[in-house]
Amino acid sequence: MSFPTEFELMLRARYPILYVPTPEEERLEATIATCAKNLGNRAVYTWDFVDGFRGSANDSGVAVRNPLQALEHLEKLPSSTPVIAILRDFHRFLEDVAVARKLRNLSRLFKSQAKNIVITSPELLLPTELSELVTVLEFPLPRVEDITQELERLLSATGQRLDERELDNLVRSCQGLSLERIRRVIARAIATHGEINTDDLDLVLEEKRQTIRQTQILDFYPTTEQISDIGGLDNLKDWLLRRGDAFSEKARQYGLPHPRGLLLAGIQGTGKSLTAKAIAHHWHLPLLRLDVGRLFAGLVGESESRTRQMIQIAEALSPCILWIDEIDKAFAGLGGRGDSGTTNRVFGTFLTWLAEKQSPVFVVATANNIQTLPAELLRKGRFDEIFFVGLPNDQERQAIFEVHLSRLRPHNLKAYDLKRLAYETPDFSGAEIEQTLVEAMHIGFSQDRDFTTDDVLQAASQIVPLARTAKDQIEALQEWASAGRARPASNYSSLSSRIQGIQQPD
């Protein structure tokens, strides 16, 4: 149900107090004005702390710097006059005992009158005593139709026209931005070179990064990693390659649903995070990284609000990759936490979204200790597949050495004995192999020469791999995976030649 339809329904049903958390105050008020006309030209009054009431010549300036007086003024309005009262930034006064009591009284009164209070603010902050009286509505970011209409208006004002393909690309790039930010970035493009063109997509991308940066919840992650940069994990690579075009219009016409996501579980340093970056690059999709710890805040209801904000941004930017790193750190041992149920509510919101989301947001979650995750997260329907990423075998270690040395010494790769390096580094993870090469480079650099195979072996002899320092934990994880609870990311019939032979996008 769209916001205007839901909002009008609430007004007809005489919901007395509505709360719409959104930073887009101007667009929200324009939408409310349209809804008011549809309902028989209801009067719309606005109040804010600085200017008081606006919307009526007789009441202009009433209740300046006095939120309680603003509510008393609404109470005195004739009962026969249908009114929508928009109270801007009123969340700041809800903790006041007198204001909260007056709202509760008005809630009873307005049930029998065609009067509605709409509280607007950039965030949701609602005291417990008002939670049963106030109805919260979500005001989504602009839809494709809204963005198209706004861009066409701006283009018309400049006398410029874009062909259909260029306009579609610009609209897709602007998804996830507020109308105010879209206007700003278009104005910047026009001020730069007098018109709008495809080169301005970089400006839009920078504006998106700024938007996401200000939320302090998601990070916009640049990606240069390719699937060929991953050594081993052939089952996982094959699975990803089959879904390379799954977000295309051709896939929709075929009847394929959007891929939901995957959970990568396994040992630290085995390439789980690298895989998330490679997926985004290979599928040409933006990568959003979520630090689950940022969802939690000290104020009541703020954690749930941040979770909803995260979901809203991810869906607005779709199709995209949402990377949740070390999800086990956030949701392990839910029942034993003394946070008044905040973690459980955040987890419940996230879990429901995973199961019911229709938007093309591909979730890549990584976990080092999957055994601590709740069973609800692991069942089918949350993710398309759960892969276990274990320690690389001899063949995969050779592939990992080859990947790193091809990057570090592409002109001298044949000088290194890859088979010997793989054989002499049993139980090494990909991260430990990379660190071994770094240490070998230090050895060679300190002696003013290039590093050799012997330097790598010397460096490896000085590193104690995690497989030995955390032996019991890793063996428990491998036993868990070998019991058939997850699909192995690796196999022994290598697909490396197939991956290497794929032509990467420019």
C-alpha positions in Angstrom: 0.0 0.0 0.0 1.4 3.4 -1.0 1.8 6.1 1.6 -1.0 8.4 0.2 -3.4 5.5 0.2 -2.5 4.4 3.7 -2.5 8.0 5.0 -6.0 8.8 3.6 -7.3 5.5 5.1 -6.0 6.5 8.5 -7.7 9.9 8.2 -11.0 8.4 7.2 -10.7 5.9 10.1 -10.1 8.9 12.4 -6.8 7.8 13.8 -6.2 10.9 16.0 -2.4 11.0 16.2 0.0 9.9 13.4 3.8 10.0 13.5 5.8 10.1 10.3 9.6 9.9 10.8 11.3 11.3 7.7 14.0 13.8 6.8 12.0 14.9 3.7 9.7 17.4 5.5 8.9 19.4 2.3 7.9 16.4 0.2 5.9 14.9 3.1 3.9 18.1 3.5 3.2 18.4 -0.2 1.9 14.8 -0.1 -0.3 15.5 2.9 -1.7 18.6 1.1 -2.6 16.4 -1.9 -4.3 13.9 0.4 -6.2 16.7 2.1 -7.6 17.8 -1.2 -8.7 14.3 -2.0 -10.6 14.2 1.3 -12.8 17.3 0.6 -10.2 20.1 0.9 -9.5 19.6 4.6 -7.6 22.5 6.2 -3.9 21.9 6.8 -2.2 23.8 9.5 1.5 23.6 10.3 3.3 24.4 13.6 6.9 24.7 14.5 8.7 26.0 17.5 10.0 29.2 15.9 7.1 30.4 13.8 4.1 28.9 15.6 1.0 28.1 13.5 0.8 28.6 9.7 -2.0 27.9 7.3 -4.7 30.2 8.6 -4.6 34.0 8.5 -6.4 34.2 11.8 -4.1 31.8 13.6 -0.8 32.8 12.1 2.0 33.0 14.7 0.0 31.4 17.5 1.9 29.3 20.1 5.4 30.5 19.1 7.9 28.6 21.3 5.1 27.0 23.2 4.2 23.3 22.3 1.6 22.9 25.0 -0.2 26.1 23.9 -0.1 24.6 20.3 -2.1 21.6 21.5 -4.5 23.8 23.5 -5.1 25.8 20.4 -6.1 22.7 18.4 -8.5 21.7 21.2 -10.3 25.1 20.9 -10.9 24.8 17.1 -14.6 24.2 16.2 -15.5 20.5 16.3 -17.2 20.8 12.9 -14.0 22.0 11.1 -11.9 19.1 9.6 -8.3 19.9 10.2 -4.9 18.2 9.7 -2.4 19.7 12.1 1.3 19.1 11.1 3.6 19.5 14.2 7.2 19.8 13.0 10.0 18.4 15.1 7.4 17.7 17.9 9.3 14.6 19.0 11.5 16.9 21.1 8.6 17.7 23.4 7.0 14.3 23.9 9.0 13.6 27.1 7.3 16.7 28.7 4.7 15.4 31.2 2.2 18.2 30.3 2.6 17.7 26.6 2.2 13.9 26.8 -0.9 14.3 29.0 -2.5 16.8 26.6 -1.9 14.5 23.7 -3.6 11.7 25.5 -6.6 13.9 26.2 -6.7 15.1 22.5 -6.6 11.5 21.4 -9.9 10.8 23.1 -11.4 14.0 21.9 -10.4 13.7 18.2 -11.9 10.2 17.8 -15.3 11.9 17.5 -14.1 14.7 15.3 -12.5 15.0 11.9 -9.2 16.3 13.3 -5.8 14.7 13.0 -2.4 15.5 14.4 0.6 14.5 12.3 4.0 14.6 14.1 6.9 14.9 11.8 10.6 14.5 12.6 13.8 13.1 11.1 13.8 10.2 13.5 11.4 8.1 15.6 11.5 8.9 19.3 8.3 7.8 21.0 7.8 7.6 24.8 6.3 4.4 26.2 3.2 6.1 27.5 2.2 7.3 24.0 3.0 4.2 22.1 -0.5 2.9 22.2 -2.1 6.1 21.1 0.3 7.1 18.3 0.3 5.3 14.9 3.7 5.4 13.1 3.7 5.6 9.3 6.7 5.1 7.1 7.3 7.6 4.4 9.4 5.9 1.8 12.1 7.5 -0.3 11.0 8.7 -3.8 9.9 5.9 -6.1 11.1 5.6 -9.7 8.0 7.5 -10.9 8.6 10.3 -8.5 12.3 10.6 -9.5 11.4 10.5 -13.2 8.8 13.2 -12.8 11.2 15.4 -10.9 14.0 14.9 -13.4 11.7 15.7 -16.3 10.6 18.9 -14.6 14.3 19.9 -14.1 15.2 19.1 -17.7 12.2 21.1 -18.9 13.3 24.1 -16.9 16.7 24.0 -18.6 15.2 23.3 -22.1 17.2 20.0 -22.3 16.1 16.6 -23.4 17.6 13.2 -22.7 16.9 10.1 -24.7 15.0 7.3 -22.9 18.1 5.2 -22.1 20.0 8.1 -20.6 17.0 9.1 -18.5 16.6 5.6 -17.3 20.2 5.4 -16.3 20.0 8.7 -14.4 16.8 7.7 -12.7 18.4 4.4 -11.6 21.4 6.2 -10.3 19.2 8.6 -8.2 17.3 5.9 -6.5 18.0 6.0 -2.7 18.3 9.8 -2.7 15.8 12.3 -1.3 14.2 14.7 -3.8 16.1 17.6 -2.2 19.4 15.8 -2.7 18.5 15.0 -6.3 17.7 18.7 -7.0 21.0 19.6 -5.4 23.1 17.2 -7.4 21.3 18.2 -10.7 21.8 21.9 -9.9 25.5 21.1 -9.3 25.8 19.4 -12.7 24.1 22.3 -14.5 26.3 24.8 -12.7 29.4 22.8 -13.7 28.9 22.5 -17.5 25.5 24.0 -18.2 23.6 20.7 -18.8 22.9 17.2 -17.6 24.7 14.3 -19.2 25.9 10.8 -18.4 29.1 12.0 -16.9 27.0 13.3 -14.0 26.4 9.8 -12.8 29.6 10.1 -10.8 28.2 13.2 -9.0 25.1 11.2 -8.1 27.3 8.4 -6.8 29.2 10.8 -4.6 25.9 12.2 -3.3 24.9 8.6 -2.4 28.1 8.1 -0.6 27.5 11.3 1.4 23.9 10.2 2.2 25.0 6.8 3.4 27.9 8.3 5.3 25.6 10.6 7.2 23.4 7.7 8.4 26.4 6.3 10.2 24.8 2.8 9.8 25.9 1.7 6.3 29.1 2.2 4.4 29.3 2.5 0.7 32.1 0.2 -0.2 34.1 0.6 -3.5 35.0 -2.7 -5.1 37.8 -3.7 -7.4 38.1 -7.3 -6.4 37.2 -9.9 -9.1 36.1 -13.5 -8.7 39.4 -14.6 -10.2 41.1 -13.0 -7.2 39.7 -15.8 -5.0 41.9 -18.8 -4.8 39.8 -22.1 -4.4 36.2 -22.0 -3.3 35.2 -23.6 -6.6 31.7 -24.7 -5.6 30.9 -21.2 -4.4 32.3 -19.6 -7.5 30.3 -21.9 -9.8 27.1 -21.0 -7.8 27.8 -17.3 -8.2 28.6 -17.5 -11.9 25.2 -19.2 -12.6 23.5 -16.2 -11.0 25.4 -13.5 -12.7 22.4 -12.3 -14.8 19.8 -13.0 -12.1 18.9 -9.3 -11.6 18.4 -8.7 -15.3 15.0 -8.0 -17.0 15.6 -11.1 -19.0 15.6 -13.2 -15.8 12.3 -11.5 -14.7 10.7 -12.4 -18.1 11.9 -16.0 -17.6 10.1 -16.1 -14.3 13.2 -16.2 -12.0 12.8 -14.5 -8.6 15.5 -12.2 -7.3 18.3 -14.1 -5.5 17.9 -13.5 -1.8 21.4 -13.9 -0.5 23.9 -16.4 1.0 25.5 -17.0 4.4 29.2 -17.7 4.3 30.3 -19.5 7.5 33.7 -20.8 8.3 37.2 -20.2 9.6 38.7 -16.7 9.9 40.9 -15.6 7.0 39.5 -17.9 4.3 38.1 -15.3 1.9 34.6 -14.7 3.1 34.8 -10.9 3.0 36.8 -11.0 -0.2 33.9 -13.0 -1.8 31.4 -10.4 -0.8 33.4 -7.7 -2.6 34.0 -9.9 -5.6 30.2 -10.6 -6.0 29.4 -6.8 -6.1 32.1 -6.2 -8.7 31.2 -9.2 -10.9 27.5 -8.4 -10.8 28.0 -4.6 -11.3 26.1 -3.8 -8.2 26.8 -1.3 -5.4 28.1 -2.8 -2.1 26.7 -1.6 1.2 28.5 -2.8 4.3 26.5 -3.0 7.5 28.2 -3.0 10.9 25.4 -4.5 13.0 26.8 -2.9 16.1 25.8 0.5 14.7 22.2 -0.5 14.8 22.1 -0.4 18.6 21.7 2.8 20.5 21.0 3.9 24.0 17.5 5.5 23.7 14.4 3.4 23.8 13.2 2.6 20.3 16.2 4.1 18.6 17.7 0.7 17.7 14.5 -0.5 16.0 14.3 2.9 14.2 17.9 2.5 12.9 17.1 -1.0 11.7 14.1 0.2 9.7 16.2 3.1 8.3 18.9 0.6 7.2 16.3 -1.5 5.5 14.7 1.5 3.8 18.1 2.7 2.4 19.1 -0.7 1.2 15.8 -1.2 -0.6 15.9 2.3 -2.1 19.4 1.6 -3.5 18.4 -1.8 -4.9 19.5 -3.8 -6.8 22.5 -3.9 -4.5 24.6 -6.1 -2.3 24.2 -5.8 1.5 27.3 -7.2 3.2 26.8 -8.0 6.9 30.2 -8.9 8.3 30.5 -11.3 11.3 26.8 -11.5 11.9 27.5 -14.1 14.6 29.0 -11.3 16.8 25.7 -9.4 16.8 23.1 -12.1 17.3 24.9 -14.9 19.2 23.2 -15.9 22.5 20.1 -13.7 22.1 18.2 -15.1 25.1 20.9 -14.3 27.7 21.3 -10.6 27.0 20.3 -8.0 29.6 19.2 -5.2 27.2 15.4 -5.3 27.9 14.8 -7.3 24.7 16.3 -4.7 22.3 18.5 -7.2 20.5 15.6 -9.6 20.2 13.4 -6.9 18.6 16.2 -5.8 16.2 16.8 -9.5 15.3 13.1 -10.1 14.8 12.7 -7.0 12.4 15.8 -8.1 10.4 14.6 -11.8 10.3 11.1 -10.8 9.1 12.6 -8.6 6.4 14.9 -11.4 5.2 12.0 -13.8 4.8 9.5 -11.3 3.2 11.6 -8.9 1.2 10.7 -8.5 -2.5 13.3 -5.9 -3.4 16.5 -7.0 -5.2 18.8 -6.7 -2.2 21.2 -9.6 -2.2 22.4 -10.2 1.4 25.8 -11.6 2.0 26.3 -12.5 5.7 29.6 -13.8 7.0 30.1 -15.7 10.3 33.1 -17.3 11.9 31.2 -19.3 14.5 27.9 -20.3 12.9 27.1 -22.7 15.8 26.2 -19.7 18.0 23.6 -18.3 15.5 19.9 -18.8 16.2 18.3 -21.6 14.2 15.6 -19.3 12.8 18.4 -17.5 10.8 19.6 -20.7 9.2 16.4 -22.1 7.9 15.7 -22.1 4.1 13.9 -18.9 3.0 16.2 -16.5 4.8 19.1 -17.2 2.4 19.3 -19.1 -0.9 22.3 -21.1 0.4 24.6 -21.6 3.3 28.2 -22.2 2.3 31.0 -23.5 4.7 34.4 -22.0 3.9 37.1 -24.3 5.4 40.8 -24.2 5.3 42.2 -24.5 1.7 43.6 -27.9 0.6 46.9 -28.3 -1.2 45.5 -27.5 -4.6 43.7 -24.4 -3.3 46.7 -23.1 -1.5 48.7 -23.3 -4.7 45.9 -21.3 -6.4 46.0 -18.7 -3.6 49.8 -18.4 -3.9 49.4 -17.9 -7.7 46.8 -15.2 -7.2 48.9 -13.2 -4.8 52.2 -13.7 -6.7 50.5 -12.8 -10.0 49.6 -9.4 -8.4 53.0 -8.9 -6.6 55.4 -10.3 -9.2 53.5 -10.7 -12.5 56.8 -10.5 -14.5 58.6 -13.2 -12.4 55.8 -15.6 -11.4 57.7 -18.7 -12.9 60.6 -18.1 -10.5 58.5 -19.3 -7.6 57.8 -23.0 -6.9 54.1 -22.9 -6.2 53.7 -26.6 -5.6 56.4 -26.6 -3.0 55.0 -23.5 -1.3 51.6 -25.2 -1.1 53.0 -28.4 0.2 55.0 -26.6 3.0 52.1 -24.6 4.3 49.6 -27.1 5.6 46.6 -25.7 7.5 47.4 -22.1 6.4 44.4 -19.9 5.6 44.3 -17.5 2.7 45.0 -14.5 5.0 48.0 -16.3 6.5 49.4 -17.1 3.1 49.1 -13.4 2.2 50.9 -12.4 5.4 53.6 -15.0 4.7 54.3 -13.3 1.4 54.4 -9.9 3.1 57.0 -11.2 5.5 59.0 -12.7 2.7 59.0 -9.4 0.9 60.4 -7.7 4.1 63.2 -10.3 4.1 64.1 -9.6 0.5 63.8 -5.8 0.8 66.0 -5.7 3.9 68.8 -7.4 1.9 68.2 -5.2 -1.2 67.1 -8.1 -3.5 63.9 -9.6 -4.7 62.3 -12.2 -2.4 62.5 -15.9 -3.3 60.7 -19.2 -2.7 63.2 -19.9 0.2 62.3 -16.5 1.7 58.6 -17.5 1.6 59.3 -20.8 3.3 61.4 -19.1 5.9 58.6 -16.7 6.6 56.1 -19.5 6.8 58.2 -21.4 9.4 57.8 -18.4 11.7 54.0 -18.2 11.5 51.8 -20.3 13.7 48.5 -20.8 11.8 45.2 -20.4 13.5 44.5 -24.0 12.8 47.0 -24.8 15.5 46.3 -22.0 18.0 42.5 -22.6 17.9 42.6 -26.2 17.0 39.6 -27.3 19.1 37.3 -24.5 17.8 38.3 -25.2 14.1 37.8 -28.9 14.4 34.4 -28.4 15.9 33.5 -26.1 13.0 34.7 -28.7 10.5 32.8 -31.5 12.2 29.6 -29.3 12.1 30.0 -28.7 8.4 30.9 -32.3 7.6 27.6 -33.4 9.2 25.8 -31.9 6.1 24.6 -28.7 7.8 26.1 -26.5 5.1 27.2 -26.8 1.5 31.0 -26.9 1.1 32.4 -23.9 -0.8 35.3 -26.0 -2.2 35.5 -29.2 -4.2 38.5 -31.2 -5.5 37.6 -31.0 -9.2 39.0 -27.6 -9.8 37.1 -25.0 -11.7 40.0 -22.5 -11.6 40.7 -22.7 -15.3 37.1 -21.8 -16.0 37.2 -18.8 -13.7 40.5 -17.6 -15.1 39.1 -17.8 -18.6 36.2 -15.6 -18.0 36.6 -12.1 -19.5 36.2 -9.6 -16.7 34.2 -6.4 -17.3 36.0 -3.2 -18.0 
